[in-house]
């Protein structure tokens, strides 16, 4: 009997250690998307199916990162970091994606929310850093900055990237953001 108990305790210890290593690797992978100077203090969350989240790593700054690879139409490696102030918008985005079966339906939900003023606005000036690819090694990072309601007139930025520099996309909407050439 003592041998069986010892084997069970040993197996549980090994399982817990392996699980902790996997969680640590996942945290490192998710945090790799955070801006360099903010990485150590960034929070990491895991989204639940009901559009709430669990905190996996407490943060000491305003950056929060999360895995998006389980969402429809996302690649195998899909991580995003933004301001904690944007979590209500992220939850709304996740709900729109989860309640639709394709991009066209999702865009229609976004447009309806924009039209009836229920679209959650992002924090002005906040970063959105997304890293996407088949795996972490081949993934590419794309950074934008939220400027809800901004226009070419208010920012001085063009509404397309033909000039090669930064430009504003979605001008005049809650989705307005500064595109950074990459």
N, CA and C atoms as a LAMMPS dump frame, in Angstrom:
ITEM: TIMESTEP
0
ITEM: NUMBER OF ATOMS
546
ITEM: BOX BOUNDS ff ff ff
-5.0000000000000000e+02 5.0000000000000000e+02
-5.0000000000000000e+02 5.0000000000000000e+02
-5.0000000000000000e+02 5.0000000000000000e+02
ITEM: ATOMS id mol type element x y z
1 1 1 N 0.826 -1.193 0
2 1 2 C 0 0 0
3 1 3 C 0.869 1.256 0
4 2 1 N 1.947 1.239 0.827
5 2 2 C 2.844 2.398 0.883
6 2 3 C 3.499 2.625 -0.471
7 3 1 N 3.812 1.547 -1.177
8 3 2 C 4.425 1.667 -2.5
9 3 3 C 3.481 2.339 -3.486
10 4 1 N 2.219 1.989 -3.428
11 4 2 C 1.225 2.582 -4.328
12 4 3 C 1.086 4.075 -4.034
13 5 1 N 1.005 4.44 -2.777
14 5 2 C 0.886 5.847 -2.402
15 5 3 C 2.12 6.616 -2.867
16 6 1 N 3.298 6.039 -2.697
17 6 2 C 4.531 6.692 -3.133
18 6 3 C 4.543 6.89 -4.649
19 7 1 N 4.1 5.897 -5.401
20 7 2 C 4.04 6.011 -6.86
21 7 3 C 3.052 7.11 -7.26
22 8 1 N 1.873 7.15 -6.645
23 8 2 C 0.855 8.161 -6.966
24 8 3 C 1.386 9.56 -6.666
25 9 1 N 2.005 9.741 -5.5
26 9 2 C 2.564 11.05 -5.138
27 9 3 C 3.666 11.442 -6.118
28 10 1 N 4.502 10.519 -6.502
29 10 2 C 5.565 10.797 -7.467
30 10 3 C 4.992 11.219 -8.817
31 11 1 N 3.976 10.49 -9.288
32 11 2 C 3.344 10.844 -10.565
33 11 3 C 2.696 12.22 -10.509
34 12 1 N 2.034 12.534 -9.403
35 12 2 C 1.428 13.857 -9.263
36 12 3 C 2.482 14.947 -9.276
37 13 1 N 3.597 14.715 -8.615
38 13 2 C 4.687 15.691 -8.582
39 13 3 C 5.243 15.916 -9.979
40 14 1 N 5.471 14.857 -10.727
41 14 2 C 5.981 14.976 -12.095
42 14 3 C 4.968 15.718 -12.972
43 15 1 N 3.688 15.371 -12.848
44 15 2 C 2.635 16.017 -13.643
45 15 3 C 2.567 17.509 -13.337
46 16 1 N 2.622 17.876 -12.079
47 16 2 C 2.58 19.288 -11.69
48 16 3 C 3.798 20.02 -12.234
49 17 1 N 4.985 19.413 -12.144
50 17 2 C 6.194 20.056 -12.653
51 17 3 C 6.142 20.231 -14.165
52 18 1 N 5.666 19.223 -14.897
53 18 2 C 5.551 19.335 -16.353
54 18 3 C 4.54 20.415 -16.711
55 19 1 N 3.398 20.438 -15.997
56 19 2 C 2.38 21.455 -16.246
57 19 3 C 2.936 22.848 -15.991
58 20 1 N 3.702 23.027 -14.931
59 20 2 C 4.305 24.331 -14.631
60 20 3 C 5.278 24.729 -15.726
61 21 1 N 6.049 23.777 -16.264
62 21 2 C 6.979 24.091 -17.347
63 21 3 C 6.224 24.509 -18.596
64 22 1 N 5.131 23.831 -18.923
65 22 2 C 4.336 24.188 -20.096
66 22 3 C 3.741 25.575 -19.918
67 23 1 N 3.188 25.868 -18.728
68 23 2 C 2.633 27.194 -18.483
69 23 3 C 3.71 28.265 -18.596
70 24 1 N 4.902 27.985 -18.09
71 24 2 C 5.992 28.948 -18.161
72 24 3 C 6.401 29.188 -19.608
73 25 1 N 6.476 28.132 -20.418
74 25 2 C 6.799 28.301 -21.836
75 25 3 C 5.718 29.114 -22.527
76 26 1 N 4.465 28.865 -22.203
77 26 2 C 3.371 29.611 -22.798
78 26 3 C 3.447 31.08 -22.405
79 27 1 N 3.73 31.35 -21.147
80 27 2 C 3.872 32.734 -20.691
81 27 3 C 4.998 33.427 -21.442
82 28 1 N 6.128 32.76 -21.601
83 28 2 C 7.254 33.341 -22.335
84 28 3 C 6.875 33.613 -23.782
85 29 1 N 6.166 32.693 -24.424
86 29 2 C 5.741 32.876 -25.81
87 29 3 C 4.794 34.058 -25.943
88 30 1 N 3.856 34.156 -25.027
89 30 2 C 2.897 35.259 -25.073
90 30 3 C 3.6 36.578 -24.79
91 31 1 N 4.476 36.602 -23.812
92 31 2 C 5.171 37.841 -23.448
93 31 3 C 6.161 38.301 -24.521
94 32 1 N 6.573 37.413 -25.41
95 32 2 C 7.509 37.796 -26.468
96 32 3 C 6.943 38.89 -27.365
97 33 1 N 5.627 39.026 -27.421
98 33 2 C 4.991 40.05 -28.25
99 33 3 C 4.995 41.424 -27.57
100 34 1 N 5.101 41.462 -26.266
101 34 2 C 5.061 42.741 -25.543
102 34 3 C 6.235 43.623 -25.95
103 35 1 N 6.006 44.933 -26.001
104 35 2 C 7.118 45.84 -26.287
105 35 3 C 8.254 45.607 -25.294
106 36 1 N 9.483 45.643 -25.78
107 36 2 C 10.663 45.292 -24.986
108 36 3 C 10.725 45.866 -23.589
109 37 1 N 10.58 47.176 -23.462
110 37 2 C 10.703 47.802 -22.145
111 37 3 C 9.527 47.478 -21.239
112 38 1 N 8.411 47.065 -21.793
113 38 2 C 7.223 46.762 -20.992
114 38 3 C 7.087 45.279 -20.683
115 39 1 N 7.913 44.458 -21.311
116 39 2 C 7.744 42.998 -21.24
117 39 3 C 7.745 42.455 -19.812
118 40 1 N 8.709 42.823 -19.012
119 40 2 C 8.825 42.251 -17.664
120 40 3 C 7.613 42.566 -16.793
121 41 1 N 7.016 43.727 -16.99
122 41 2 C 5.883 44.125 -16.164
123 41 3 C 4.52 43.886 -16.787
124 42 1 N 4.475 43.278 -17.965
125 42 2 C 3.197 43.041 -18.643
126 42 3 C 2.424 41.912 -17.972
127 43 1 N 1.115 42.064 -17.949
128 43 2 C 0.238 41.006 -17.443
129 43 3 C -0.032 40.014 -18.572
130 44 1 N -0.373 38.791 -18.205
131 44 2 C -0.789 37.787 -19.178
132 44 3 C -2.127 37.239 -18.699
133 45 1 N -3.082 37.209 -19.635
134 45 2 C -4.401 36.677 -19.308
135 45 3 C -4.755 35.543 -20.256
136 46 1 N -5.743 34.772 -19.843
137 46 2 C -6.294 33.7 -20.681
138 46 3 C -7.786 33.963 -20.789
139 47 1 N -8.275 34.071 -22.022
140 47 2 C -9.697 34.329 -22.248
141 47 3 C -10.513 33.061 -22.048
142 48 1 N -11.675 33.22 -21.42
143 48 2 C -12.633 32.136 -21.236
144 48 3 C -13.664 32.184 -22.358
145 49 1 N -14.404 31.118 -22.526
146 49 2 C -15.425 31.04 -23.572
147 49 3 C -16.533 32.072 -23.407
148 50 1 N -16.741 32.578 -22.18
149 50 2 C -17.809 33.563 -21.938
150 50 3 C -17.304 35.004 -22.032
151 51 1 N -16.12 35.194 -22.629
152 51 2 C -15.517 36.511 -22.888
153 51 3 C -15.048 37.212 -21.623
154 52 1 N -14.882 36.445 -20.549
155 52 2 C -14.206 36.93 -19.362
156 52 3 C -12.792 36.358 -19.419
157 53 1 N -11.958 36.715 -18.469
158 53 2 C -10.589 36.212 -18.515
159 53 3 C -10.065 35.881 -17.127
160 54 1 N -9.023 35.07 -17.141
161 54 2 C -8.293 34.715 -15.928
162 54 3 C -6.902 35.326 -16.04
163 55 1 N -6.388 35.824 -14.957
164 55 2 C -5.043 36.38 -14.956
165 55 3 C -4.045 35.268 -14.679
166 56 1 N -3.125 35.052 -15.611
167 56 2 C -2.079 34.044 -15.453
168 56 3 C -0.824 34.639 -14.846
169 57 1 N -0.592 35.93 -15.127
170 57 2 C 0.566 36.642 -14.577
171 57 3 C 0.135 38.068 -14.309
172 58 1 N 0.246 38.485 -13.079
173 58 2 C -0.083 39.864 -12.715
174 58 3 C 0.921 40.805 -13.37
175 59 1 N 0.463 41.976 -13.742
176 59 2 C 1.336 42.964 -14.357
177 59 3 C 1.632 44.114 -13.421
178 60 1 N 2.69 44.835 -13.738
179 60 2 C 3.053 46.021 -12.958
180 60 3 C 3.023 47.272 -13.828
181 61 1 N 2.588 47.119 -15.089
182 61 2 C 2.418 48.271 -15.966
183 61 3 C 1.064 48.138 -16.669
184 62 1 N 0.811 48.933 -17.668
185 62 2 C -0.508 48.96 -18.313
186 62 3 C -0.647 48 -19.487
187 63 1 N 0.36 47.156 -19.747
188 63 2 C 0.312 46.255 -20.896
189 63 3 C -0.216 44.879 -20.469
190 64 1 N -1.102 44.322 -21.302
191 64 2 C -1.64 42.984 -21.07
192 64 3 C -1.537 42.203 -22.376
193 65 1 N -1.152 40.943 -22.274
194 65 2 C -0.965 40.091 -23.451
195 65 3 C -1.803 38.826 -23.31
196 66 1 N -2.18 38.257 -24.469
197 66 2 C -3.013 37.061 -24.462
198 66 3 C -2.866 36.315 -25.777
199 67 1 N -3.152 35.033 -25.712
200 67 2 C -3.116 34.145 -26.876
201 67 3 C -4.441 34.272 -27.625
202 68 1 N -4.385 34.357 -28.957
203 68 2 C -5.599 34.415 -29.78
204 68 3 C -5.68 33.252 -30.761
205 69 1 N -4.792 32.288 -30.634
206 69 2 C -4.704 31.211 -31.626
207 69 3 C -5.966 30.355 -31.714
208 70 1 N -6.786 30.339 -30.686
209 70 2 C -8.005 29.543 -30.715
210 70 3 C -9.177 30.21 -31.409
211 71 1 N -9.017 31.459 -31.817
212 71 2 C -10.101 32.176 -32.491
213 71 3 C -10.224 31.756 -33.956
214 72 1 N -11.421 31.89 -34.495
215 72 2 C -11.673 31.586 -35.908
216 72 3 C -10.724 32.397 -36.794
217 73 1 N -10.188 31.744 -37.816
218 73 2 C -9.343 32.368 -38.841
219 73 3 C -7.996 32.876 -38.328
220 74 1 N -7.581 32.469 -37.152
221 74 2 C -6.271 32.879 -36.639
222 74 3 C -5.252 31.783 -36.946
223 75 1 N -3.988 32.17 -37.154
224 75 2 C -2.954 31.158 -37.372
225 75 3 C -2.622 30.404 -36.083
226 76 1 N -1.791 29.403 -36.193
227 76 2 C -1.428 28.563 -35.039
228 76 3 C -0.758 29.362 -33.928
229 77 1 N 0.033 30.376 -34.306
230 77 2 C 0.63 31.258 -33.305
231 77 3 C 0.031 32.64 -33.509
232 78 1 N -0.781 33.083 -32.544
233 78 2 C -1.44 34.388 -32.625
234 78 3 C -1.511 34.975 -31.224
235 79 1 N -0.715 36.008 -30.983
236 79 2 C -0.639 36.646 -29.68
237 79 3 C -0.862 38.14 -29.869
238 80 1 N -1.528 38.769 -28.906
239 80 2 C -1.733 40.211 -28.976
240 80 3 C -1.468 40.822 -27.612
241 81 1 N -0.916 42.033 -27.631
242 81 2 C -0.721 42.821 -26.416
243 81 3 C -1.336 44.195 -26.64
244 82 1 N -1.927 44.743 -25.596
245 82 2 C -2.506 46.077 -25.656
246 82 3 C -2.555 46.644 -24.243
247 83 1 N -3.221 47.763 -24.092
248 83 2 C -3.402 48.379 -22.781
249 83 3 C -4.503 47.65 -22.015
250 84 1 N -4.355 47.535 -20.707
251 84 2 C -5.408 46.924 -19.887
252 84 3 C -6.715 47.704 -20.039
253 85 1 N -6.634 48.99 -20.382
254 85 2 C -7.83 49.809 -20.586
255 85 3 C -8.648 49.332 -21.789
256 86 1 N -8.074 48.504 -22.647
257 86 2 C -8.76 48.024 -23.846
258 86 3 C -9.428 46.663 -23.676
259 87 1 N -9.393 46.084 -22.487
260 87 2 C -9.925 44.734 -22.323
261 87 3 C -11.421 44.628 -22.601
262 88 1 N -12.192 45.663 -22.319
263 88 2 C -13.627 45.613 -22.643
264 88 3 C -13.817 45.567 -24.161
265 89 1 N -12.995 46.296 -24.9
266 89 2 C -13.086 46.255 -26.369
267 89 3 C -12.65 44.884 -26.888
268 90 1 N -11.588 44.325 -26.312
269 90 2 C -11.137 43 -26.733
270 90 3 C -12.237 41.977 -26.477
271 91 1 N -12.886 42.056 -25.323
272 91 2 C -13.985 41.128 -25.021
273 91 3 C -15.101 41.281 -26.053
274 92 1 N -15.42 42.515 -26.43
275 92 2 C -16.45 42.742 -27.443
276 92 3 C -16.004 42.175 -28.79
277 93 1 N -14.739 42.407 -29.154
278 93 2 C -14.209 41.85 -30.41
279 93 3 C -14.307 40.329 -30.416
280 94 1 N -13.931 39.714 -29.307
281 94 2 C -13.981 38.257 -29.21
282 94 3 C -15.429 37.761 -29.324
283 95 1 N -16.356 38.497 -28.708
284 95 2 C -17.768 38.112 -28.796
285 95 3 C -18.249 38.204 -30.245
286 96 1 N -17.922 39.295 -30.931
287 96 2 C -18.33 39.447 -32.33
288 96 3 C -17.782 38.295 -33.174
289 97 1 N -16.517 37.956 -32.969
290 97 2 C -15.91 36.868 -33.749
291 97 3 C -16.543 35.532 -33.376
292 98 1 N -16.773 35.319 -32.086
293 98 2 C -17.316 34.043 -31.625
294 98 3 C -18.764 33.809 -32.018
295 99 1 N -19.522 34.889 -32.204
296 99 2 C -20.941 34.757 -32.532
297 99 3 C -21.22 34.829 -34.025
298 100 1 N -20.178 34.861 -34.832
299 100 2 C -20.348 34.891 -36.279
300 100 3 C -19.577 33.734 -36.895
301 101 1 N -19.91 33.421 -38.144
302 101 2 C -19.235 32.291 -38.784
303 101 3 C -18.238 32.716 -39.853
304 102 1 N -18.182 34.027 -40.146
305 102 2 C -17.211 34.489 -41.134
306 102 3 C -16.914 35.977 -40.924
307 103 1 N -15.918 36.452 -41.632
308 103 2 C -15.472 37.834 -41.477
309 103 3 C -16.552 38.838 -41.873
310 104 1 N -17.307 38.533 -42.911
311 104 2 C -18.366 39.44 -43.369
312 104 3 C -19.414 39.657 -42.268
313 105 1 N -19.841 38.581 -41.63
314 105 2 C -20.81 38.696 -40.538
315 105 3 C -20.214 39.466 -39.361
316 106 1 N -18.956 39.187 -39.072
317 106 2 C -18.274 39.874 -37.973
318 106 3 C -18.213 41.377 -38.241
319 107 1 N -17.823 41.764 -39.449
320 107 2 C -17.74 43.187 -39.811
321 107 3 C -19.12 43.849 -39.715
322 108 1 N -20.166 43.11 -40.06
323 108 2 C -21.523 43.643 -39.954
324 108 3 C -21.881 43.92 -38.494
325 109 1 N -21.481 43.03 -37.59
326 109 2 C -21.735 43.258 -36.161
327 109 3 C -20.977 44.479 -35.664
328 110 1 N -19.735 44.624 -36.111
329 110 2 C -18.929 45.784 -35.724
330 110 3 C -19.594 47.059 -36.231
331 111 1 N -20.021 47.058 -37.498
332 111 2 C -20.66 48.236 -38.093
333 111 3 C -21.959 48.588 -37.357
334 112 1 N -22.74 47.586 -36.995
335 112 2 C -23.989 47.824 -36.265
336 112 3 C -23.701 48.444 -34.901
337 113 1 N -22.692 47.945 -34.212
338 113 2 C -22.328 48.493 -32.909
339 113 3 C -21.818 49.925 -33.048
340 114 1 N -21.07 50.169 -34.097
341 114 2 C -20.584 51.535 -34.367
342 114 3 C -21.784 52.455 -34.616
343 115 1 N -22.746 51.993 -35.424
344 115 2 C -23.913 52.801 -35.794
345 115 3 C -24.831 53.089 -34.609
346 116 1 N -24.979 52.108 -33.698
347 116 2 C -25.893 52.342 -32.576
348 116 3 C -25.161 52.774 -31.297
349 117 1 N -23.901 53.145 -31.448
350 117 2 C -23.078 53.692 -30.348
351 117 3 C -22.836 52.717 -29.203
352 118 1 N -22.86 51.407 -29.483
353 118 2 C -22.53 50.424 -28.447
354 118 3 C -21.113 49.887 -28.623
355 119 1 N -20.418 50.364 -29.644
356 119 2 C -19.042 49.919 -29.886
357 119 3 C -18.152 50.482 -28.797
358 120 1 N -17.441 49.61 -28.105
359 120 2 C -16.517 50.034 -27.055
360 120 3 C -15.303 50.68 -27.719
361 121 1 N -14.975 51.879 -27.289
362 121 2 C -13.83 52.587 -27.867
363 121 3 C -12.546 52.164 -27.159
364 122 1 N -11.445 52.102 -27.907
365 122 2 C -10.16 51.803 -27.272
366 122 3 C -9.586 53.06 -26.61
367 123 1 N -8.607 52.864 -25.79
368 123 2 C -7.91 53.971 -25.148
369 123 3 C -7.099 54.733 -26.207
370 124 1 N -7.295 56.03 -26.281
371 124 2 C -6.591 56.859 -27.263
372 124 3 C -5.075 56.758 -27.028
373 125 1 N -4.357 56.471 -28.1
374 125 2 C -2.897 56.385 -28.034
375 125 3 C -2.357 55.04 -27.577
376 126 1 N -3.251 54.102 -27.289
377 126 2 C -2.792 52.806 -26.783
378 126 3 C -2.257 51.93 -27.916
379 127 1 N -1.256 51.112 -27.596
380 127 2 C -0.699 50.22 -28.615
381 127 3 C -1.53 48.952 -28.767
382 128 1 N -1.49 48.394 -29.965
383 128 2 C -2.025 47.072 -30.274
384 128 3 C -0.893 46.364 -31.009
385 129 1 N -0.277 45.403 -30.365
386 129 2 C 0.852 44.68 -30.951
387 129 3 C 0.415 43.239 -31.158
388 130 1 N 0.405 42.812 -32.407
389 130 2 C -0.03 41.45 -32.748
390 130 3 C 1.105 40.702 -33.422
391 131 1 N 1.329 39.471 -33
392 131 2 C 2.325 38.604 -33.62
393 131 3 C 1.594 37.36 -34.106
394 132 1 N 1.715 37.077 -35.405
395 132 2 C 0.959 35.989 -36.015
396 132 3 C 1.823 35.2 -36.981
397 133 1 N 1.615 33.884 -36.992
398 133 2 C 2.309 33.035 -37.948
399 133 3 C 2.049 31.566 -37.69
400 134 1 N 2.629 30.746 -38.526
401 134 2 C 2.482 29.302 -38.379
402 134 3 C 3.08 28.82 -37.061
403 135 1 N 4.129 29.482 -36.614
404 135 2 C 4.768 29.193 -35.334
405 135 3 C 5.455 30.468 -34.859
406 136 1 N 5.958 30.449 -33.632
407 136 2 C 6.563 31.656 -33.068
408 136 3 C 7.79 32.1 -33.868
409 137 1 N 8.573 31.158 -34.362
410 137 2 C 9.799 31.495 -35.076
411 137 3 C 9.522 32.209 -36.4
412 138 1 N 8.444 31.873 -37.082
413 138 2 C 8.157 32.483 -38.377
414 138 3 C 7.121 33.603 -38.291
415 139 1 N 6.624 33.882 -37.1
416 139 2 C 5.576 34.885 -36.93
417 139 3 C 6.099 36.295 -37.186
418 140 1 N 5.194 37.156 -37.657
419 140 2 C 5.513 38.552 -37.914
420 140 3 C 4.73 39.419 -36.948
421 141 1 N 5.335 40.52 -36.551
422 141 2 C 4.707 41.426 -35.6
423 141 3 C 4.183 42.658 -36.333
424 142 1 N 2.994 43.089 -35.942
425 142 2 C 2.354 44.266 -36.525
426 142 3 C 1.902 45.16 -35.371
427 143 1 N 2.274 46.434 -35.417
428 143 2 C 1.942 47.372 -34.346
429 143 3 C 1.096 48.513 -34.887
430 144 1 N 0.04 48.849 -34.159
431 144 2 C -0.775 50.019 -34.468
432 144 3 C -1.01 50.779 -33.16
433 145 1 N -1.482 52.02 -33.291
434 145 2 C -1.836 52.824 -32.124
435 145 3 C -3.253 53.333 -32.298
436 146 1 N -4.098 53.081 -31.309
437 146 2 C -5.499 53.475 -31.367
438 146 3 C -5.635 54.991 -31.258
439 147 1 N -6.431 55.553 -32.158
440 147 2 C -6.751 56.984 -32.124
441 147 3 C -8.239 57.149 -32.474
442 148 1 N -9.142 56.605 -31.626
443 148 2 C -10.561 56.617 -31.958
444 148 3 C -11.061 58.021 -32.295
445 149 1 N -11.805 58.089 -33.402
446 149 2 C -12.379 59.349 -33.842
447 149 3 C -11.433 60.235 -34.635
448 150 1 N -10.171 59.899 -34.671
449 150 2 C -9.189 60.739 -35.358
450 150 3 C -9.392 60.705 -36.868
451 151 1 N -8.996 61.785 -37.503
452 151 2 C -9.103 61.92 -38.951
453 151 3 C -7.786 62.465 -39.503
454 152 1 N -7.697 62.535 -40.805
455 152 2 C -6.531 63.146 -41.439
456 152 3 C -6.401 64.589 -40.966
457 153 1 N -7.525 65.282 -40.859
458 153 2 C -7.504 66.68 -40.428
459 153 3 C -6.997 66.834 -38.991
460 154 1 N -7.366 65.912 -38.108
461 154 2 C -6.962 66.042 -36.704
462 154 3 C -5.557 65.516 -36.434
463 155 1 N -5.051 64.647 -37.309
464 155 2 C -3.723 64.061 -37.065
465 155 3 C -2.655 64.54 -38.037
466 156 1 N -3.084 64.966 -39.217
467 156 2 C -2.124 65.317 -40.258
468 156 3 C -1.585 64.1 -40.989
469 157 1 N -2.096 62.912 -40.665
470 157 2 C -1.638 61.684 -41.317
471 157 3 C -2.53 61.365 -42.515
472 158 1 N -1.951 60.831 -43.581
473 158 2 C -2.777 60.442 -44.732
474 158 3 C -3.636 59.232 -44.389
475 159 1 N -4.65 58.969 -45.209
476 159 2 C -5.55 57.832 -44.998
477 159 3 C -5.131 56.599 -45.787
478 160 1 N -3.904 56.579 -46.275
479 160 2 C -3.373 55.374 -46.921
480 160 3 C -1.86 55.385 -46.769
481 161 1 N -1.269 54.241 -46.999
482 161 2 C 0.17 54.092 -46.805
483 161 3 C 0.995 54.246 -48.065
484 162 1 N 0.414 54.807 -49.112
485 162 2 C 1.136 54.919 -50.38
486 162 3 C 2.405 55.763 -50.275
487 163 1 N 2.432 56.674 -49.316
488 163 2 C 3.605 57.528 -49.144
489 163 3 C 4.753 56.841 -48.424
490 164 1 N 4.494 55.646 -47.885
491 164 2 C 5.55 54.886 -47.226
492 164 3 C 5.684 55.123 -45.739
493 165 1 N 5.001 56.117 -45.205
494 165 2 C 5.092 56.406 -43.778
495 165 3 C 3.864 55.933 -43.026
496 166 1 N 3.771 56.366 -41.788
497 166 2 C 2.609 56.041 -40.966
498 166 3 C 1.369 56.662 -41.587
499 167 1 N 0.228 56.014 -41.382
500 167 2 C -1.027 56.521 -41.927
501 167 3 C -2.17 56.126 -41.018
502 168 1 N -3.335 56.768 -41.197
503 168 2 C -4.489 56.488 -40.351
504 168 3 C -5.477 55.596 -41.103
505 169 1 N -5.896 54.545 -40.456
506 169 2 C -6.876 53.617 -41.034
507 169 3 C -8.157 53.724 -40.215
508 170 1 N -9.297 53.656 -40.885
509 170 2 C -10.584 53.734 -40.182
510 170 3 C -10.866 55.129 -39.66
511 171 1 N -10.361 56.143 -40.329
512 171 2 C -10.499 57.528 -39.878
513 171 3 C -11.938 57.872 -39.528
514 172 1 N -12.107 58.598 -38.428
515 172 2 C -13.416 59.073 -38.003
516 172 3 C -14.261 58.056 -37.266
517 173 1 N -13.767 56.856 -37.042
518 173 2 C -14.535 55.811 -36.344
519 173 3 C -13.84 55.445 -35.031
520 174 1 N -14.496 54.6 -34.266
521 174 2 C -13.856 54.124 -33.023
522 174 3 C -12.694 53.195 -33.351
523 175 1 N -12.644 52.726 -34.593
524 175 2 C -11.562 51.833 -35.038
525 175 3 C -10.354 52.583 -35.589
526 176 1 N -10.395 53.903 -35.641
527 176 2 C -9.274 54.649 -36.209
528 176 3 C -7.986 54.28 -35.479
529 177 1 N -6.959 53.987 -36.283
530 177 2 C -5.669 53.642 -35.696
531 177 3 C -4.542 54.045 -36.641
532 178 1 N -3.404 54.297 -36.07
533 178 2 C -2.231 54.656 -36.854
534 178 3 C -1.529 53.378 -37.245
535 179 1 N -1.394 53.203 -38.545
536 179 2 C -0.695 52.054 -39.105
537 179 3 C 0.789 52.383 -39.173
538 180 1 N 1.606 51.473 -38.725
539 180 2 C 3.054 51.643 -38.74
540 180 3 C 3.612 50.732 -39.841
541 181 1 N 4.285 51.304 -40.83
542 181 2 C 4.835 50.439 -41.885
543 181 3 C 5.802 49.411 -41.309
544 182 1 N 5.77 48.227 -41.833
545 182 2 C 6.631 47.191 -41.287
546 182 3 C 7.372 46.548 -42.355
